[in-house]
């Protein structure tokens, strides 16, 4: 596997990634047009857009980064691994590569928002305002929510936005420091 920049000339790959977004997150990208817009935005000047490819050039996964806070902080957005390639370390490799890219740009922190729209954690479907921090410290994964994957990659929960995606559907904010080499 090799991780390389996504090129604006890779029209076939851009179409493929847009399709993955629509397939994986239809609430966020309901059609191919919205998926294409997201992929093309990832190629912007203050962005990082990287793909994992195998020896034949087939795309295995994609990660993006968005520069924020004068480059001190970068948002990880998006991260997607093809259905047939999941649970093989590709997502972790993409995150490690993004961290290296952010380090080269003198970034200090990477953060990610990981929505819970499908009742996958104990933070979903409840009023989080009473005992806000207690709810966060007692979080449990009920149905394969990715926050535990991000924890394995060095992220910690730094907060959440209750009802970000509708009543009882929070966005969990996670961050990690960019390790110095």
N, C-alpha and C positions, 0 to 999 in steps of 0.2 A: 504494500500500500504506500502511496505517496500523497502528500497534501500540497496542493498548489493553489494559486490565485484563480478565481473564476474570471474568465475573460468575457468582455462584452461581445466578442466574436463567436462565442460558443452557443449559438442559437439553439441547437438541439438540447444541450445540457440545461440551458435556461428554461426551455419548455418543460423538460423533465422535472426540474426542481419546482416549477410553478404547479405542476400536476401533483407532486408530492404534498405541497402545502394544502391544496384543495382537498386531497384525499384524507390527510391526517387531521386538519383543523378546519372543517367546512364552516364553522361558526365565524372564524376570523377571515377566511378566504373562501367565499361561497362559489366563486367561479374562476375560470382560468385567467380572465382579465385581471382580477384582483391579485391572483398569485403571480402573474407576470410583473405587475407593478411592484410587488414586494421584492422580487428577485432583482429587477432593474434598479430599484432604489438602493439595494445592497452594494451596487457598483459605484456609488457616489464618492466624492472626494474625501470626506471624513468618515469613511467606512472601510471595513475589512470584510472581504468575502472570499472564503476558501472552501475548496472541495477536496474530499478524499477520493482517490481513484485507484483502481487496481491496475495490474500490469497490462491489461488490454485497453485501459482508458475508460472503463465503465465507472460511473459515479456511484460511490458507496454512501456518501454523506456530505453534508454542507453545514457550514457555520458562518455566522456573520458577527461583526462587532460595530458598534456605533460610538463614535467619539463624543464624550460629554465632559463637562466641568473643565474646559480648556485642555483636554487630553489627559487629565489626571485619572479620570474614571472612564471606563468603556462598558457599554451595555452589551451583553451577549444576546444577539438576536439576529436570526433564529438559529436553532440547532435541529437538524433532522437527519436521520439515518434511514436509508431504504429498508423496507420491511424485511427483505431477505438477508439483511446484513446486521441486524440488531443483535445485541448481547455478545459481540465479538471484539469489544474494545475500541471500536471506531469512534464513538461519541467521546470517550475519554481522550483519545488521540487528537481529535479535533479541538477539544478544550485546551489540551497542552499546547497545541500549535497556536491557538488564539492567544494564549498567555505569552508565548514567545513573540508573537507579532506585536502585542501591546507593550511588552518590555522594550522592544526595539524602538517604540515610539515614546518611551519614557513614562508610560502609564503606571499608575500605582495600584489600581483596584479594578476588578471586573465584577459586574453585578448582573443578575438575571431575575426577571419576574416570571414566576411559574404558577400560572393560574390553576385554581381548583374549581372548575366548572362542573365536574362530574361526580361530586361527593366522594372523592378519593382519599380525603384526609378527615381527621376529626375537626378541622377548622371550617369545613363546609357544612352548610345547612343550619348554622347556629348564629346567634347574636354574639359577636365577638367583643363588643364594647365592654360589657361587664367582665372584669378579670382578664383584660386584654393580654397582658404578658404571661399570665398563668396558662391561658389557652395555647399560646405559642410554645411554652416550655413543655407542655404535655401533648404536643402533636403526635399523632400516630398515623401511619400509612394504612389505609383500609383497602386500597385497590390499585396498587402499582403506580402511585403518583411519583413523578420524577424527582421530588425534592431529595429523596435518599440517594439517588444517582449523583446529584450535584454535591451532596455532602461527601460522598466518596471521592469526589474530584477536588475537595478542599473548600467548598463553599459552606458558609454558615447562614442561618436565618437571621436577618437583620431587621425584619419588620414585615408588616403585611398591610394591605389595603382591604378592609372589610367591604363586602358588597361591590367590589370593582367590576364584576361581570354580571351583576344582578343580585337580588336579595339572597344572602347566604352563599355567595360565590366569590371568595376572596382571591386576591393575587398575593402570593407569598414572595417576598423580596429576599434574595440571597446574594451574598457577596464573598469575594475572596481577595486577599492581597496578591499582587503580582510578585512572585518570588524572584529575588535577585540571583543572578548566576555567579 
